[in-house]
Amino acid sequence: MTPISLENRAVLALDGPDAVAFLQGLITHDVALVAPGRAVFAGLLSPQGKALFDFHLHAGDGGAILIDVAAEKADALHKRLSIYKLRKAVTLVRREDLAVLAGWPGGAPADARTAVLGARWVGPADGAPAGADAYDAHRHVVGVPDSADIGTDELLWLETGADLLDGVSFTKGCYVGQENTARMHHRDKVRRRLVPVTLDCEPGDAIDVKDDAGRACGKLRSRRGDHAIVHLRLEEADKPLFLGDAKVAVRRPAWLESAW
């Protein structure tokens, strides 16, 4: 396993005596689980339960929490957390000297979502070659959604697969968007999800997934060659589906199997 740097990710460092308590009341997972070698995948949601930010939390030096977030969202997340900070004893800075590193197959510490993605950690920014493009191809092959698929204020947190990828705690207590998220979980109301699919040919510019009667039942979120991630109504998964002229075959990797 040769480490690569995910240059499309950024690292924010949250420190101070109130750091854990501050995040605990805001995000979807249990911040107390973060430890050396043990990252946590989580989201910051709207009050309605839609995903605003998704990120990984890693243990930093001296009790700091390192937030691994899409680089294009880093400034917005910094601003959002600063609004919530008020008089909490925390500091929040962007760490340009640190980078998100990854490697596969296997390796430790394993990606917090699923081990099939390989290893993921934070380290010095000058130590590994850029590899975001290779990583994006890899995660499409193994069939796992990422920040590009989740977007901002578009999908409900459970629609992203977060409950199946260890991105939410249903026991830790309140956080922003918790009420709707918990209701969906306990009432089994997740009817649409991000799912990986395989295409049998080039789909052109099509973005709507349709059934054989031409009815829209999903949307393309990202694609790498014949592998793609779509936001799909689950009841349509076993029907003939099309993206433009391409036939769509829904994949069911192990992490997703319980959705059915």
Secondary structure, 3 states (H helix, E strand, C coil): CCCEECCCEEEEEEECCCHHHHHHCCECCCHHHCECCECEEEEEECCCCEEEEEEEEEECHHHCEEEEEEHHHHHHHHHHHHHHHCCCCCEEEECCCEEEEEECCCCCCECCCCHHHCEEEEEECCCCCECHHHHHHHHHHHCCCCHHHHCCCCCEHHHHCCCCCCCCCCCCCCCCCHHHHHHHHHCCCCCEEEEEEEECCCCCCCCEEEECCCCEEEEEEEEECCEEEEEEEHHHCCCCEEECCEEEEECCCCCCHHHC
